[in-house]
């Protein structure tokens, strides 16, 4: 869920994006990378994230930073939902035409999410 200006539908600030992501119990997301830097706060649940091929276990109030264009994925290992709060500088990169996002399919194929 992206947090946006309710009147314009645009980002809350012209340089930052804010969002919350729900991961259902046992859910494992696909690998993704973006040209923006990403700051993640675990609001609820337990699990782990693979960032740049390294595993980081997390629980509520843990903080992770994902460097730009680094592969990452999140896995909820708890028996309940997990919530990750994310802040990125994607908005400023979109304004200057430098934002890109890619995903990786299970067979290893890289797909463009945003080009």
Residue, then its C-alpha position, 0 to 999 in steps of 0.5 A: x500500500x502506497x501512502x499518497x496525498x489524498x487530494x492529488x494521488x501523488x507521493x506525500x513528498x516530492x522526493x520520498x515514497x512511503x509504503x506498507x507491505x503485508x506478507x501473509x503467514x508463510x508468504x515468500x516474495x520473489x526477488x526484486x531490485x530497484x534503483x532507489x535506496x530502501x529503508x525497511x522497518x518491521x512493524x509486525x511478524x517474524x521472518x527473514x529477508x535475503x539482501x544481496x544474497x545474504x540472509x537477515x532474520x527480522x522481528x518487530x522493530x528491526x530495521x534494514x537498509x537495502x542499497x540501490x539495485x540490490x536483489x532482495x526478497x522477504x519471507x514471512x516465517x511466522x504463523x500470522x501476518x507480517x507488516x513491513x514499513x518502507x521508505x525509499x527515494x524512488x520519487x526523486x529518481x522518477x522525477x529525473x528519469x532514473x527509476x527502474x525496477x526489476x523482478x526475477x522469475x523462478x527460472x531466473x529470468x529478469x523481468x522489467x517491472x518499471x523501465 
